[in-house]
Amino acid sequence: MDEQHKKTVAAVARQVKKFYKEGNPFRVYHGSTNSTRVLEFDRGSMVDVSQLNRVLKVDTKKKAALVEPNVPMDKLVEATLPYGLVPPVVMEFPGITVAGGLQGGAGESSSFKWGGFAQTLNWFDVVLGNGDKVRASAKENADLFYGSSGAYGTLGVVTAAEVQLIPAKRYVNVTYHPVSSFDEATKLILKLTKQSHDFIDGILYSATCGVIVAGTLSDTPHGPVKTFTRRHDPWFYLHTEKFARAGETYQESIPIKDYLFRYDRGAFWMGQYAYERFKTPFNSLTRWLMDRVMHTRPMYDALQASGVSQEFVIQDLAMPKENAVEFMKWTDKHLGIYPLWLCPLKIHDPGGKSPLVFRPLKDGMAINVGVWGPVSRDLDTVIKANRHLEAKVTSLGGRKWLYAYAYYTEQEFWTLYDRKWYDDLRRKYHAETLPTIYDKICRNKKAQIHTKHGVLKALMGQSGIRLHGRKQS
């Protein structure tokens, strides 16, 4: 570790220790977010780690990158690709950070092969809730190492991590497989996971129209080369819809960075709803004109500043593979939200040390279903829809990612998750002055909605996270 890193971490540790001695609760401010919950911080009760944002070293012999927690995915990939290396799991939005991926339990289209992003870390350093500095790995503080995934920063302050790397290739050769039912989509995904692919995900445009995308790393293209990061390129989900509706298998090749961040422009398809809200035509010309604010970073700024996420269902649900079809049928009937995103995930419980949020899921393959779409401007209607969704997921043995709002009562939440295990871990690592996971993710009040304010923030390139009060001296 260089001197700049050591100095910054020492300052963080001193501040945390001060909060601990005074018995004052605090939160960790990272400077950006990919959460759809409206976030607010009091400057006097937060620890600012936003400057821990550097790639410190790429070790080609060890095939690992030493990084600070706020390194975003695009910066990490830019640092490793010149060495012919890439992380095995790269989250699809370029602004998602290493700590965000670790603590949010993030996965992507390679997660059927590698598991979640957290499973690709060798170790990470943590400032505990009392200011002590420790390292967590599979052999050292293993309960903290495994427990931090999906704990959303409620066990300590991550200050550095070592990310595994694998050989990179110039392209991802993709094959688009059209499907015409939930059952066909699920069966094909599970079949493809047993073949020699590196990436698998899918998009369902309706109950009878979808596409499953299988990708393989290669230095040689096996079809036309298509890009998705330039202003005049199509949004990825619109491009794949052509193959879904044509009903014919198609192959093409995508440069690796374009593939990894293929959903950045338009944030999958969520950007389309902004056009609808402002009654703006949605076509190739307007997408070209609005491209600067239709990437995920400015879109998250707008979402935070506007509070409009409260009008949506924005949930990712990990379903046991045998119940995925029933869940999709339920979603079709009760919500009617399309497209849906499908992503297979390898769930692995290393000796009973699995993360809190995945503990109820069995070892093996799960299917993540992304359900993202508007419900109503009446917030009570939105809450009802989300609670209905949560109940169905629970009844089918699934679990939800907690980056978004949760609508459980506290009693319901701790009926689902292992409170004793979690509380014991927090006591062991002195995390009582950090918020609990339920305190962080539950929706306990309504935030005001300022749509135009959110757009202005995005246009000005300003963070939408709400900061209040004065910084603690």
C-alpha positions as CSV (number, residue, x, y, z in Angstrom):
1,M,0.0,0.0,0.0
2,D,1.3,3.5,-0.8
3,E,1.6,6.3,1.6
4,Q,-1.4,8.2,0.3
5,H,-3.6,5.1,0.9
6,K,-2.2,4.5,4.4
7,K,-2.8,8.2,5.3
8,T,-6.4,8.2,4.1
9,V,-7.2,4.9,5.9
10,A,-5.7,6.2,9.1
11,A,-7.9,9.3,8.9
12,V,-11.0,7.1,8.4
13,A,-10.0,4.9,11.3
14,R,-9.6,7.9,13.6
15,Q,-13.0,9.2,12.7
16,V,-14.7,5.9,13.2
17,K,-13.0,5.4,16.5
18,K,-14.2,8.9,17.6
19,F,-17.8,8.0,16.8
20,Y,-17.4,4.7,18.6
21,K,-16.0,6.2,21.8
22,E,-18.8,8.8,21.8
23,G,-21.4,6.2,21.1
24,N,-22.6,8.1,18.1
25,P,-24.1,6.2,15.1
26,F,-22.7,7.0,11.7
27,R,-23.0,6.1,8.1
28,V,-20.5,5.6,5.3
29,Y,-20.5,8.1,2.4
30,H,-19.0,6.8,-0.8
31,G,-19.7,9.8,-3.0
32,S,-21.9,8.0,-5.5
33,T,-24.5,5.2,-5.5
34,N,-26.2,2.6,-7.7
35,S,-29.0,2.1,-5.2
36,T,-32.5,3.1,-6.2
37,R,-33.3,4.0,-2.6
38,V,-33.3,7.8,-2.0
39,L,-30.2,8.3,0.1
40,E,-29.7,11.2,2.6
41,F,-26.6,11.9,4.7
42,D,-25.9,14.1,7.7
43,R,-22.5,15.5,7.2
44,G,-21.9,15.5,11.0
45,S,-22.6,11.8,11.3
46,M,-20.9,10.3,8.3
47,V,-17.5,8.9,7.4
48,D,-16.4,10.1,4.0
49,V,-14.4,7.5,2.0
50,S,-15.1,8.9,-1.4
51,Q,-11.4,9.6,-2.0
52,L,-10.5,5.9,-1.8
53,N,-11.0,5.5,-5.5
54,R,-7.7,4.3,-7.0
55,V,-6.4,1.1,-8.7
56,L,-3.2,0.6,-6.6
57,K,-1.6,-2.3,-8.5
58,V,-2.2,-4.9,-11.2
59,D,-0.2,-8.0,-10.5
60,T,0.2,-10.0,-13.7
61,K,1.9,-13.0,-12.0
62,K,-0.7,-13.4,-9.4
63,K,-3.5,-12.4,-11.7
64,A,-5.0,-9.9,-9.3
65,A,-5.7,-6.2,-8.9
66,L,-5.2,-4.3,-5.7
67,V,-7.9,-1.6,-5.5
68,E,-9.5,0.9,-3.2
69,P,-13.2,0.4,-2.5
70,N,-14.6,3.2,-4.7
71,V,-13.0,2.1,-7.9
72,P,-15.8,1.8,-10.4
73,M,-16.0,-1.1,-12.9
74,D,-15.0,0.9,-15.9
75,K,-11.9,2.2,-14.3
76,L,-11.0,-1.3,-13.1
77,V,-11.4,-2.8,-16.5
78,E,-9.4,0.1,-18.1
79,A,-6.6,-0.7,-15.7
80,T,-6.5,-4.4,-16.3
81,L,-7.2,-4.7,-20.0
82,P,-3.7,-3.4,-21.1
83,Y,-2.3,-6.4,-19.2
84,G,-4.6,-8.8,-21.1
85,L,-6.6,-9.4,-17.9
86,V,-10.2,-8.7,-16.8
87,P,-12.2,-9.4,-13.6
88,P,-14.2,-12.6,-14.0
89,V,-17.4,-10.8,-12.8
90,V,-17.9,-7.2,-14.1
91,M,-21.2,-5.6,-13.1
92,E,-23.0,-4.2,-16.1
93,F,-23.1,-0.5,-15.0
94,P,-19.7,1.2,-15.2
95,G,-20.2,3.2,-12.1
96,I,-20.8,0.3,-9.7
97,T,-17.8,0.2,-7.4
98,V,-15.7,-2.6,-5.9
99,A,-17.2,-2.1,-2.5
100,G,-20.7,-1.7,-3.9
101,G,-20.3,-5.0,-5.7
102,L,-18.9,-6.7,-2.7
103,Q,-21.4,-5.4,-0.1
104,G,-24.4,-5.5,-2.4
105,G,-23.9,-9.2,-3.3
106,A,-23.7,-8.2,-7.0
107,G,-23.7,-10.6,-9.9
108,E,-23.8,-10.5,-13.7
109,S,-24.0,-12.7,-16.8
110,S,-20.8,-14.6,-15.8
111,S,-22.1,-15.4,-12.3
112,F,-23.5,-18.8,-13.4
113,K,-19.8,-19.7,-13.7
114,W,-18.0,-17.6,-11.0
115,G,-20.7,-16.8,-8.5
116,G,-21.2,-13.2,-7.3
117,F,-18.6,-10.5,-7.5
118,A,-17.7,-11.1,-3.8
119,Q,-16.7,-14.6,-4.6
120,T,-14.0,-13.3,-6.9
121,L,-12.1,-11.4,-4.2
122,N,-9.1,-12.9,-2.5
123,W,-9.4,-10.6,0.6
124,F,-10.4,-7.1,1.6
125,D,-9.3,-4.7,4.4
126,V,-11.9,-3.3,6.8
127,V,-11.9,-0.6,9.4
128,L,-14.2,-2.1,12.1
129,G,-16.8,-0.1,14.0
130,N,-14.3,0.6,16.8
131,G,-11.6,1.9,14.5
132,D,-9.5,-1.2,14.4
133,K,-8.1,-2.3,11.1
134,V,-8.3,-6.0,10.0
135,R,-8.1,-8.1,6.9
136,A,-10.8,-10.6,5.9
137,S,-10.3,-13.6,3.7
138,A,-11.4,-17.3,3.5
139,K,-8.7,-18.0,6.1
140,E,-8.6,-14.9,8.2
141,N,-11.8,-13.5,9.8
142,A,-13.7,-15.8,7.5
143,D,-17.1,-15.0,9.0
144,L,-16.6,-11.3,8.2
145,F,-15.3,-12.2,4.7
146,Y,-18.3,-14.3,3.7
147,G,-20.8,-12.3,5.8
148,S,-20.0,-8.9,4.2
149,S,-21.5,-9.9,0.9
150,G,-25.0,-8.6,0.9
151,A,-24.6,-6.9,4.3
152,Y,-24.6,-3.5,2.6
153,G,-21.8,-1.9,4.6
154,T,-23.3,-2.6,8.0
155,L,-20.3,-4.7,9.3
156,G,-17.5,-2.3,8.8
157,V,-15.8,0.1,6.3
158,V,-14.0,-1.6,3.5
159,T,-10.8,0.3,2.6
160,A,-9.0,-2.0,0.0
161,A,-9.6,-5.3,-1.8
162,E,-7.7,-7.8,-4.0
163,V,-9.8,-8.7,-7.1
164,Q,-9.0,-11.9,-9.0
165,L,-8.4,-11.5,-12.7
166,I,-8.7,-13.9,-15.7
167,P,-7.2,-13.7,-19.3
168,A,-9.2,-11.3,-21.4
169,K,-10.0,-11.5,-25.1
170,R,-10.7,-8.9,-27.7
171,Y,-14.4,-9.9,-28.3
172,V,-17.3,-11.7,-26.8
173,N,-18.9,-13.9,-29.5
174,V,-22.6,-13.9,-28.8
175,T,-25.5,-16.1,-30.0
176,Y,-29.0,-14.8,-29.6
177,H,-31.5,-17.6,-29.0
178,P,-35.2,-16.6,-29.4
179,V,-37.6,-18.2,-26.9
180,S,-41.4,-18.1,-26.8
181,S,-42.4,-19.0,-23.2
182,F,-41.2,-18.8,-19.6
183,D,-40.6,-22.5,-19.6
184,E,-38.5,-22.5,-22.8
185,A,-36.4,-19.6,-21.5
186,T,-35.7,-21.3,-18.2
187,K,-34.9,-24.6,-19.7
188,L,-32.6,-23.1,-22.3
189,I,-30.7,-21.0,-19.7
190,L,-30.1,-24.1,-17.5
191,K,-29.0,-26.1,-20.6
192,L,-26.5,-23.3,-21.7
193,T,-25.0,-23.1,-18.2
194,K,-23.7,-26.7,-18.8
195,Q,-21.9,-25.8,-22.0
196,S,-18.7,-23.9,-22.6
197,H,-19.9,-20.3,-22.4
198,D,-18.5,-17.4,-20.4
199,F,-21.7,-15.3,-20.2
200,I,-25.4,-16.0,-20.2
201,D,-28.4,-13.7,-19.6
202,G,-31.8,-13.2,-21.2
203,I,-34.6,-10.6,-21.9
204,L,-38.3,-11.4,-22.0
205,Y,-40.3,-8.8,-23.9
206,S,-43.6,-10.6,-23.2
207,A,-44.8,-13.9,-22.0
208,T,-44.4,-15.3,-25.5
209,C,-41.3,-13.4,-26.8
210,G,-37.8,-13.3,-25.5
211,V,-34.1,-13.9,-26.2
212,I,-31.4,-15.7,-24.3
213,V,-27.9,-14.4,-25.0
214,A,-24.9,-16.7,-24.7
215,G,-21.4,-15.3,-25.0
216,T,-17.9,-16.7,-25.2
217,L,-14.6,-14.8,-24.9
218,S,-12.5,-14.9,-28.1
219,D,-9.8,-13.1,-30.0
220,T,-11.5,-14.0,-33.3
221,P,-14.9,-12.7,-34.2
222,H,-17.5,-15.3,-35.4
223,G,-19.8,-12.8,-37.0
224,P,-20.4,-9.1,-37.7
225,V,-18.8,-6.9,-35.1
226,K,-21.4,-4.7,-33.2
227,T,-20.7,-1.9,-30.7
228,F,-23.0,-0.4,-28.0
229,T,-21.1,2.4,-26.4
230,R,-21.1,5.1,-29.1
231,R,-23.7,7.8,-29.3
232,H,-25.2,6.5,-32.5
233,D,-25.2,2.8,-31.5
234,P,-28.5,1.1,-30.6
235,W,-29.4,0.5,-27.0
236,F,-28.7,-3.2,-26.4
237,Y,-32.2,-4.3,-25.4
238,L,-33.7,-2.7,-28.5
239,H,-31.0,-4.5,-30.7
240,T,-31.7,-7.9,-29.2
241,E,-35.5,-7.5,-29.5
242,K,-35.1,-7.8,-33.3
243,F,-33.8,-11.3,-32.9
244,A,-36.5,-12.2,-30.4
245,R,-39.3,-11.1,-32.7
246,A,-37.7,-12.6,-35.9
247,G,-37.6,-16.0,-34.1
248,E,-34.2,-16.9,-35.7
249,T,-30.9,-17.6,-34.0
250,Y,-28.3,-15.0,-34.8
251,Q,-24.5,-14.6,-34.1
252,E,-22.3,-11.6,-33.9
253,S,-19.2,-10.4,-32.0
254,I,-19.0,-7.5,-29.5
255,P,-15.8,-5.8,-28.4
256,I,-15.2,-6.8,-24.8
257,K,-15.8,-3.4,-23.2
258,D,-18.9,-2.9,-25.2
259,Y,-20.2,-6.2,-24.0
260,L,-19.4,-5.7,-20.4
261,F,-21.2,-2.3,-20.3
262,R,-23.8,-3.1,-23.0
263,Y,-26.6,-2.0,-20.7
264,D,-25.1,1.4,-19.6
265,R,-26.9,3.4,-22.2
266,G,-30.5,3.5,-21.2
267,A,-29.9,1.5,-18.0
268,F,-31.2,-1.6,-19.6
269,W,-34.6,-0.1,-20.6
270,M,-35.3,2.2,-17.7
271,G,-34.3,5.2,-19.8
272,Q,-37.4,4.7,-21.9
273,Y,-39.6,5.7,-19.0
274,A,-38.0,9.1,-18.8
275,Y,-39.1,9.8,-22.4
276,E,-42.6,8.7,-21.6
277,R,-42.8,10.8,-18.5
278,F,-41.8,14.0,-20.3
279,K,-43.9,13.0,-23.4
280,T,-40.9,12.9,-25.6
281,P,-40.8,10.8,-28.8
282,F,-38.7,7.7,-28.3
283,N,-36.7,7.1,-31.4
284,S,-33.1,6.9,-32.7
285,L,-32.9,10.6,-33.2
286,T,-34.0,11.6,-29.7
287,R,-31.8,8.9,-28.2
288,W,-28.9,10.4,-30.1
289,L,-29.8,13.9,-28.9
290,M,-30.2,12.9,-25.2
291,D,-27.3,10.4,-25.1
292,R,-25.2,12.4,-22.6
293,V,-27.9,12.0,-19.9
294,M,-29.0,8.5,-20.9
295,H,-26.0,6.7,-19.3
296,T,-26.3,5.1,-15.9
297,R,-24.3,7.6,-13.9
298,P,-26.4,10.7,-14.8
299,M,-29.5,8.6,-14.6
300,Y,-28.8,7.5,-11.1
301,D,-28.1,11.2,-10.2
302,A,-31.5,12.1,-11.6
303,L,-33.1,9.2,-9.8
304,Q,-31.6,10.2,-6.4
305,A,-32.4,13.9,-6.8
306,S,-36.0,13.4,-8.1
307,G,-37.1,10.6,-5.7
308,V,-39.1,9.1,-8.6
309,S,-38.0,5.6,-7.9
310,Q,-40.7,5.5,-5.3
311,E,-43.2,5.2,-8.2
312,F,-41.6,2.0,-9.5
313,V,-41.1,-1.6,-8.8
314,I,-37.3,-2.0,-9.1
315,Q,-36.4,-5.4,-7.7
316,D,-34.0,-8.2,-8.5
317,L,-35.2,-11.6,-7.2
318,A,-33.1,-14.7,-6.9
319,M,-35.5,-17.6,-7.4
320,P,-34.8,-21.4,-7.0
321,K,-34.6,-22.6,-10.6
322,E,-37.5,-25.0,-10.1
323,N,-39.8,-22.0,-9.1
324,A,-38.6,-19.4,-11.6
325,V,-41.4,-20.2,-14.2
326,E,-44.1,-19.9,-11.6
327,F,-42.7,-16.6,-10.4
328,M,-42.6,-15.2,-14.0
329,K,-46.2,-16.3,-14.5
330,W,-47.2,-14.5,-11.4
331,T,-45.4,-11.4,-12.4
332,D,-47.1,-11.5,-15.8
333,K,-50.5,-11.7,-14.3
334,H,-50.2,-9.3,-11.3
335,L,-47.7,-6.7,-12.5
336,G,-47.5,-7.0,-16.3
337,I,-44.1,-5.3,-16.2
338,Y,-41.9,-6.0,-19.3
339,P,-39.1,-6.5,-20.3
340,L,-37.9,-8.8,-17.6
341,W,-34.2,-9.6,-17.2
342,L,-33.0,-13.2,-16.6
343,C,-29.6,-14.1,-15.2
344,P,-28.5,-17.5,-13.9
345,L,-26.5,-17.4,-10.6
346,K,-24.3,-20.0,-9.0
347,I,-25.2,-20.1,-5.3
348,H,-22.5,-21.7,-3.1
349,D,-22.5,-22.0,0.7
350,P,-18.9,-22.5,1.8
351,G,-19.3,-24.5,4.9
352,G,-22.4,-22.7,6.3
353,K,-20.7,-19.3,5.9
354,S,-23.0,-17.9,3.1
355,P,-24.0,-14.3,3.2
356,L,-27.1,-13.2,5.2
357,V,-29.3,-12.6,2.2
358,F,-28.5,-15.9,0.5
359,R,-28.7,-18.2,3.5
360,P,-32.1,-19.6,2.7
361,L,-31.1,-20.5,-0.9
362,K,-29.7,-24.0,-1.5
363,D,-26.4,-24.7,-3.3
364,G,-26.8,-24.9,-7.1
365,M,-28.2,-22.6,-9.8
366,A,-30.7,-19.9,-9.1
367,I,-32.4,-17.7,-11.7
368,N,-32.3,-13.9,-11.1
369,V,-35.4,-12.2,-12.4
370,G,-35.1,-8.4,-12.8
371,V,-38.5,-6.7,-12.5
372,W,-38.2,-3.0,-13.2
373,G,-41.0,-0.7,-14.2
374,P,-43.4,2.0,-13.2
375,V,-46.5,1.2,-11.2
376,S,-48.3,4.3,-10.2
377,R,-47.8,7.9,-9.0
378,D,-49.9,7.0,-6.0
379,L,-47.3,5.8,-3.6
380,D,-49.6,3.7,-1.5
381,T,-50.4,1.7,-4.7
382,V,-46.7,1.2,-5.3
383,I,-46.2,0.0,-1.7
384,K,-49.0,-2.5,-2.0
385,A,-47.6,-3.9,-5.3
386,N,-44.1,-4.2,-3.8
387,R,-45.4,-6.0,-0.7
388,H,-47.5,-8.3,-2.8
389,L,-44.3,-9.1,-4.8
390,E,-42.2,-9.7,-1.6
391,A,-44.9,-12.1,-0.3
392,K,-44.8,-14.1,-3.5
393,V,-41.0,-14.3,-3.6
394,T,-41.0,-15.6,0.0
395,S,-43.7,-18.2,-0.8
396,L,-41.6,-19.6,-3.6
397,G,-38.4,-19.8,-1.6
398,G,-36.7,-16.9,-3.3
399,R,-34.8,-13.9,-1.9
400,K,-34.5,-10.3,-3.1
401,W,-31.5,-8.1,-3.6
402,L,-31.6,-5.3,-1.1
403,Y,-30.1,-2.5,-3.2
404,A,-33.7,-1.3,-3.7
405,Y,-36.4,-0.4,-1.2
406,A,-37.7,-3.2,1.1
407,Y,-41.3,-3.0,2.3
408,Y,-41.2,-5.7,5.0
409,T,-42.1,-4.9,8.5
410,E,-39.1,-5.5,10.8
411,Q,-40.7,-8.6,12.2
412,E,-41.2,-10.0,8.7
413,F,-37.7,-9.2,7.7
414,W,-36.1,-11.0,10.6
415,T,-38.4,-14.0,10.1
416,L,-36.8,-14.4,6.7
417,Y,-33.2,-13.7,7.7
418,D,-30.9,-15.0,10.4
419,R,-31.0,-12.2,13.0
420,K,-28.9,-14.1,15.7
421,W,-26.1,-14.8,13.2
422,Y,-26.1,-11.2,12.0
423,D,-26.3,-9.6,15.5
424,D,-23.5,-11.9,16.8
425,L,-21.3,-10.9,13.8
426,R,-22.0,-7.2,14.5
427,R,-21.1,-7.5,18.1
428,K,-18.0,-9.5,17.4
429,Y,-16.7,-6.8,15.0
430,H,-18.0,-3.8,17.0
431,A,-20.4,-2.6,14.3
432,E,-23.2,-1.4,16.7
433,T,-22.6,2.3,15.7
434,L,-23.3,1.4,12.0
435,P,-26.9,1.2,10.9
436,T,-28.4,-2.3,10.7
437,I,-29.3,-3.7,7.3
438,Y,-33.0,-3.3,8.0
439,D,-32.5,0.3,9.0
440,K,-30.7,0.9,5.7
441,I,-33.0,-0.7,3.3
442,C,-36.5,-0.4,4.8
443,R,-38.8,2.2,3.4
444,N,-39.8,4.1,6.6
445,K,-40.8,7.4,5.1
446,K,-41.7,9.0,1.8
447,A,-39.3,11.3,0.1
448,Q,-40.6,14.3,-1.9
449,I,-40.6,13.8,-5.7
450,H,-39.0,16.6,-7.7
451,T,-38.8,15.3,-11.3
452,K,-37.5,18.5,-12.9
453,H,-34.9,18.9,-10.1
454,G,-33.6,15.4,-10.9
455,V,-33.3,16.2,-14.6
456,L,-31.4,19.4,-13.8
457,K,-28.9,17.5,-11.6
458,A,-28.3,15.0,-14.4
459,L,-27.7,17.8,-16.9
460,M,-25.3,19.5,-14.6
461,G,-23.4,16.3,-13.7
462,Q,-24.0,16.7,-10.0
463,S,-24.6,13.9,-7.5
464,G,-28.2,13.4,-6.5
465,I,-27.3,12.1,-3.0
466,R,-28.8,14.5,-0.4
467,L,-26.2,15.9,2.1
468,H,-27.4,17.9,5.1
469,G,-25.8,19.8,7.9
470,R,-22.2,20.6,8.6
471,K,-19.2,18.3,8.5
472,Q,-18.0,17.1,11.9
473,S,-14.9,18.9,13.0
